[in-house]
Amino acid sequence: MIKIILKDGSMREVERGTTILDLAKQISEGLARVSTAGLVNGEVKDLRYEIKEDCNVEILTFESNIEGKKAYWHTTSHIMAQAVKRLFPSAKLAIGPAIDEGFYYDFDVEKPFTDDDKNKIEAEIKKIIKENILIERFSLPKDKALELMKDEPYKQKLINDLTDGEEISFYKQGDFTDLCVGPHLESTGKIKSVKILSSSGAYWRGDEHNKMLQRIYAISFPKSSMMDEYMQILEDRKSRDHRKIGKDLNLYMTHPLVGAGLPMYLPNGATIRRVLERYIQDKELSLGYEHVYTPSLATTDLYKTSGHWDHYKEDMFPIMKMDNEELVLRPMNCPHHMLIYKNTLHSYKELPIKIAELAHDFRYENSGAVCGLERVRQMCQNDSHLFVRPDQIKEEVGKVLKLIFDVYINDFGFARDNFAFRLSLRNKEKEKYIDNDEMWNVAENQLRQILKELKIDFYEAEGEAAFYGPKIDIQIKTALGHDVTIPTCQLDFALPERFDLSYIGEDGDKHRPVVIHRAILGSSDRFISFLLEETKGNLPTWLAPVQVKILPISEKQHDYCEDLFNKFLKDGIRVKLDERNEKIGYKIRESQLEKIPYMLIIGDKEVEKNAVSIRSRKDGDLGTIDIDEFINKIKYEINKHK
């Protein structure tokens, strides 16, 4: 007998070799029916896994966590592959993983899947589910695995990549067998509701030099009501797509003559960006940051000194040779800021020194990876580097976190519950990090201790650190349900060493500063895309490109409206005047589609009373009020970032 500690802390004694599914049945038949996998000492295991020693076990279901869902979705991906092989016998199988929402499978087929093909595949999936085929797991040595997959070239490549002697596992369901580590459900009948979502081209292993395969995305749920809810979410996401909003509101454009990933801001979008950038600059200046301008080019020697050349050059644009120099477009600003700090001798009394910049950076992105404003090749980074004494680290990291809360919660109104703190650490097995164990241990422990002392709940993520140091990533849950990282705070002992930075201490000797890298808005481009999707383009008054639109009912009010227009301009309010010979109802509907916070409808009555009739985007008709009263109201919203 062995001892099992369950998630609730209770203990059970079971026979050695009991499977996770058997354990679930012992707990309750209901749990067994909905179980999808198990966690054994924190590792995901198949339901068929035999428990052979004392351990902690959690039975996973679709509802329990993402790993429970992924087992469900991974099973469905195999069912979809089986359906494709039945309908297209010559199709070659590539990979079919579960992802954060659903799953996909890549196929090598003669031509892309049509809508009719996808309808047939979905129907065949439902047929396989109805057949309730038993899913069996087995293992083979490498030579026999290759023989089994002799007609599947992509599976053979995957098998050949495995280490000799490594277990090679397969899952079989009727006439279909696939190379897979699992986990999977017991039978195809466990799947209830399935929907194919889309298909697209995808390079084998994501490499544009490899063959283009056809990828089908799909999702499944244990209840049809869950599928209905999810489809509603997808409809909401379509309305939140910043690319659609950007087009509808004339915010930015792209053009093939300019290039992929290089958006051009139109007047409305340029206004949003200008207001955002001035906002964060003013915020930083009030906190003692000093703004600089540095060039978008630098020699390769700068990045060899910083370490970026060894660890980051694959993400940089190619070298440009000029005279005796090799120049590159910069991917980030920290090396420039190191040199600005080094330009002057500093005393310990001057620290912290906070160098900030709204700087243009350039990242090499494949054309297939760029996406609207979210992923671009040129970005404007809201970047800063704090040069601090070791005894100032805790206080200054705390101030950075306070600034993040002030911006995101107080000014932009995001809920605190939507924030999670991730301590991003290095993975010692990977070569992408600067090799200095002592530095990493000190830096990681410093940030860990700071978070604990500030009583901030956090989780740790190995392999997510910057190449030069660990960081605190603030993960934000978006309206689309995604976890995104925008603000970050990074601790760096490496670059001060590489650039030989120093300050004169109280003892008169030279000491090494520590650098805190921090980004609040991240890149202006990505932040705008995030904001558009969060608000559906209904930006707060202070940020809206047009804050007020004046709508005269007829030509008789034009002189009065022009006086109003000039008055608003003088008061710094962004205003437009619509003097077109159109019906007022049409003008109002158009202004609503433009998502303008306030419309002023002006008729004879308003002219007589020297007033304005207000229609609010948010609250509807607000009635007629005095002009100065309205100006005070809108100025208050602008000043308070409402």
Residue, then its C-alpha position, 0 to 999 in steps of 0.5 A: m500500500i502507498k499513501i496519497i495526499l489529496k488537494d484538500g490535505s486528506m490522506r488515502e491509502v491505495e494499492r501500489g500501481t493504482t491509476i489516477l482514474d482508479l483513484a478518482k473512482q474511489i473518491s467518487e464516480g462523479l469525479a471520475r466521469v469528469s476527470t481529464a488528468g492528474l497532477v502528481n507532485g505537481e507534474v501533469k500525468d495521464l489518467r492511465y498513469e500508475i501511482k507507485e510511491d507516496c505522493n501528492v495527487e490532484i485530480l484535474t477536471f475541465e473546470s479545475n485549471i488550464e492543465g485540465k482543459k488542455a487534456y480535454w482539448h488535446t484529446t479533441s485534437h487527435i479526434m480532429a486529426q483522425a477525422v482529417k485522415r478519414l476524409f483526406p487519406s493522403a494528408k500528412l500529420a504534423i503537430g496538434p497541441a492544446i493551446d490556451e484556448g482550444f487546440y490546433y493541428d497542422f497538416d500537409v495537404e495538397k491545397p488549403f482547407t475550404d469552408d466546405d472541407k471544414n464543415k465535413i471535418e466537423a461532421e466527421i469529428k462528431k461522428i467519431i465522438k458518437e462512436n465512443i472509441l476507446i483511447e489506448r496508450f502504448s510505448l515503442p523503442k525508437d526503431k519500431a516507432l520509426e517503422l510505425m510512422k513510416d508513412e508520416p514524415y513529420k512524425q519521423k522527424l520528431i522521433n529522430d529528434l528524441t534522445d536514444g533510449e527515451e520512452i516514445s509513447f503513442y495513443k491509439q483510437g480505433d484506426f488512428t494512431d498518433l505519436c504523443v506524450g499525452p495526457h488524454l481522456e479514456s475515450t472519444g465519447k467524453i468530448k461533447s461540443v466541438k467547433i472548428l474556428s478557423s484555418s490558416g497557413a503555418y510553416w513547419r516548426g514556425d520556420e519560414h524556410n520550411k514547407m507551409l502546412q495547413r493549420i486548423y484551429a478548433i475548441s471543445f467543451p463538456k457542455s453545449s452551453m459553454m460553447d454558446e458562451y464562448m461564441q458570444i465571447l468571440e463576437d465581443r472580441k471582434s468588436r474589440d479588435h484594435r485593427k478594426i477600431g483603428k480603421d473605423l476611427n481613422l487612427y492609423m494606416t499601413h501601406p505595402l510601400v512603407g512595409a509590414g509592421l510600420p504603421m502610420y498614425l493619422p491625425n486622430g491616432a497621432t493626437i492619442r499618442r501625443v496626449l499619452e506621451r505628454y501625460i507620462q512625461d509630465k508624470e515622470l518629471s514630477l517624480g524627479y526623472e530627467h528626460v533625454y534624447t538619444p540616437s536610433l543608431a549605434t555601432t555594433d561595439l555598443y551592443k557587444t559591450s552591453g552583451h546584447w550582441d551575443h544575446y539579442k542580435e537575432d532580433m536586431f536589424p542587419i548591420m549597415k556599414m558606413d565608412n569604418e563603422e558598423l551601425v545597427l538600428r537599436p532594439m532598446n535604449c539601456p546601452h545609450h543611457m549607461l553612457i549618459y550616466k558615465n559621462t559625468l562623475h557622480s556622488y552618492k548624494e546624487l543617487p538615485i539618478k533617473i534617466a528617461e526617454l520616449a525612444h524609437d526602437f526597432r525589432y526584427e519581426n517576421s512579416g507574418a508575426v506583425c499585428g496592427l499596433e500590437r506587434v510592430r517593427q518600430m516602436c516608441q518605448n516609454d523607457s527609464h533607467l534608475f541608477v541607485r545605490p544598493d541601499q536604495i533598491k527596495e525604496e526605488v522598486g517600491k516607488v516604481l510599483k506605486l507609479i504603475f498602480d497610480v497610472y493603471i488604477n487611478d488614472f486609467g481605472f483598471a481593477r486591481d483584481n486584474f493584476a498579477f505579479r510575476l517574478s521572472l527568473r532565469n533558466k540556468e539550463k539556457e544559454k541566453y543569459i549572462d553567465n554570472d551565478e552570484m549576480w543572478n542569485v543576489a538579484e533574484n533574491q533581492l526582488r523576491q525579498i522586496l515583493k515579500e516585504l511589500k506584502i505583494d502576492f506573486y508567482e515565479a516563472e523560470g526562463e522569463a527574465a531578461f538576459y541581464g537580470p530578473k524582473i517583476d512583470i505585471q500581468i494584466k488580465t485584458a477584456l479579451g481574457h488574455d494575460v499581457t505584460i505591459p509594465t515591468c521593473q527589472l533589476d540589473f547588476a550586469l550592465p553597470e559592470r560591463f560599462d564600468l559605472s561608478y559613483i563616489g561613496e561617502d568613504g571617498d572610494k568608487h562604488r558600483p551602482v545598480v540599475i533598475h530598468r522600468a517601463i510603465l506604458g511599455s511601447s506607445d503602440r502596444f499600449i494604444s492597441f491594448l487601450l482600444e481593445e479594453t474600451k472598444g474605442n470609447l476613450p476617456t474624455w481626456l484622451a479622446p482625439v475629439q472631445v466635443k463635436i458641435l452640431p448645428i441644426s441649420e445654417k442659422q446657427h453657424d455664426y454662433c457655432e463658430d464662436l463656440f468652436n473658437k472658444f473651445l479651442k482657446d480653452g484647450i478643448r479638442v473640438k470639431l464643428d460639423e456645418r454640413n447640410e445634413k439632417i441632425g439625426y444623421k450627424i448625431r448617429e455619425s458622431q456616435l460611431e466616431k465615439i466622441p464623448y460630447m455632442l453639442i446640438i445647437g438650435d435657435k433655443e440654444v442661441e437665444k439662451n447662450a447655452v448648449s444642449i448636450r448629448s453624452r456618449k456615456d449618459g445620453d441626453l443631459g439637457t441644456i446648460d450654460i456654456d461656461e458650466f459645460i466648459n468647467k465640467i469638461k476641463y474637470e474631466i480632462n484634468k482628473h483624467k476622466 
